[in-house]
Amino acid sequence: MDGLRLERRDAESLNDIRPQLLRVYAEIYADRLQEEFHHVERFDERLGWNTEVPGFGAVCGYLDGRPIGYAYGCTLQPDTRWWTGLRTPVAANVITETGSRTFALSELMVVQEVRGTGAARKIHDALLSDRSEERVTLLVEREHPRVRRLYESWGYEWRGEVLPFPDAPLYDALVLQLSGAAVG
C-alpha cells in the first residue's frame, strides 16, 4: 500500500497516541459499541492490561498522517490467563507458557477504507519482525470465519475454542510458528 507509514511503539510511547487508538477502535466497532464487551472503556482496560505485561509491543499504521490501524500484544507469562476459557481439550504443552515462548497478538485492526489493501498484513508483519518468541497466538471471533481463513492463509493453525471472559464472544485460538521449533 503506497503511503503507509508504520510506527513501532512500546508501552510508554503508546500513551502519547492512546486517544487516537481509541478513536480508531470506536470507528471499527461502531456497530458493536452497545455490547458491554466491546465498549470503548472495556477495550481501553484490556489495552492497559497488555501494556503492563513484559514484552509489550505495538505497530501503528498511518496514511496521510491519519491512524488507519494498529496491532499490539505482549509475551505470555507463566501465570497468564490467555488460555483460561479454552473449551477444546489440548495437550498440556500446548498451553504451557514460560514467559518467553509465546507472543499474544491481542489486536490487529484496520479501518474499512484500507481493508483488502495489504495494510493489515504489513502492520502484522512489522509487529512480528523482531520478536524472539517461538510462536504467536491470537483469537478470532467464531462469527468471523473469513477473518480466520485470512489468518490461516498467513500460516496460523487452529488450536481450539476459547471463551476468555463470561461476556465475551466465542473465539478460535490460532497459533503461528515463528521459529524452527515444532508448533505447540
N, C-alpha and C positions, 0 to 999 in steps of 0.2 A: 504494500500500500504506500503510494507516494505521499510524502509529507508527514508520515507518522514519526513522532519523536517519542522515544522511550526513556523513562527516568527511573533509576533504581532508588529505593527508599529503605531506610532502616526504621525501627520503631520511633526513634526520636524525631527524625526528619519527616515522618509521616504526619505528625501532629500539625505541621505547618499547612498541610493541604487537607486535613480531615474534613472540614466543611465541604470542600469540593467533592470529595469521595462520597459523602452522604447525599449530596445533590444528585450525583450520577446514580447511586443506588436507588434513590427515590424515583428518578426518571425510569429506570429499568423495571422496577417493581411497582409502578404506579397503579396497576390494576389489582395488586395484592396487598397494598399497604393497610387495608382494613383488617387483614388477618393478623392476630397477635404476634405470631412467629415472625412475620415479615414487616412489622412496624420498624420505622427508621431507628427508633430508640433501641429496640432489641438487636438490630443489626449493629448499631454502634457499640453496644455492650459486647457482642461477640467479637467485633473488631478489637476492642480493648483487651479482651482476654488473650487474643493472639499476640498482640504487641508485647505482652508480659512474658511470653514463653521464649526460652533461648532459641536461637536460630531463626528468628522472625526476619522475613524479607518481603519486599513488595516491589512491583514494577507498575508504573502508571504510564498510560499512553495518551499522547496529546496530538491533536490535529488542529492546525492554525491556532495554537495556544490554548485550545479548549480541551479539558479532560474528556476522553471518549471511552475510557475503560481502564481496568486495572486487575491485577492478580496479587494475592498475598497468601502467606501461610507461615508455618513455623515447624520446627523439628519436634516430633512427638517424643515426649519424655516417658520414662518407665512407669510413671503413675498417671498417664494420660487417660482421659475419659473418651477419647476418639472412638474406640471400638465398643463403648457402652451402647447397649441397644442393638447389638449385632444379633440378627434373628436367624442367621444361617449357620449351621454347625461347620466349624473350620478347625483345622489342627491348631494347637496352642501356639506353634511357632509362627503362624500367620499374623497373630495379633500381639506377639511379644515385642515390646519396644525397649530400646537400650538408651535412648537419648541421643543417638547418632544414626540410627538405622533408617528412619522414615521421615520424609518431609510431607506434611499435610497441607495440600493446596486447598485452603479454606474457601477462597472465592476467585473466580475468573469471570469477569463480566465486561461486555462492551455495549454501547448504546446501539439502538436499532439501525441507525444510518450507516454504521460500518460493519454490520453483520454480513458475513459472506465475502468479505474483502481480504481475509487473512490476518486482520488486525489481532484477533483473539489469539491465534497461533503464535504470532510474533511476540505478544506480551507473555504468553505461557513459556515459550522457549527462552526468552530473555530472563525470566524469573528462575528457570531451572538451569541455566547455562553454567553457573559456577557452584552448584550445590554439591556437597560432599557426601550426602546420604546415599544409601544403596537404592532407594526406591522413593516414589512419590505416591501418595494416595489422595483421592478426592471422593466426594459424594455427589451424586446426580439424582435429582428427584425422579422417582419411578414414572411420574406423569410426563416425563420428557424423554421418551426413547430416542428421539432424533439427536438430542444432545449426547446421550450415552453412545450412540453409534459414531458420532463425531470423535469423541474421546477414544473409542475403540479403534478408529481409523488412525489415531495418533500412537497406538501401541498399548493403550490401557487394557487391562483384563479385569473381568468381574470377579469379586471376592465374596459378595453376599449382600443381603438386605440389612439396612440399619435404620432404626428409629432413634435418632440421637437425643431428642427431647420429647416429652409426652405430647406437646402441642406442635411438634414439627411434622412435616410431610415424611412419607416413607422414601428412603433413598437407596440407591445402589452404590455400594462401595467398589471403587475401581482402583487398581494398582498398576503403576508403570515402573519397570525396572530401569534404574539409572546407571548401574554398574554391571560388571560381569557376573555378579553372584546370582544364584538361582532365585527366581521370583518366589516370594513367600507371601 
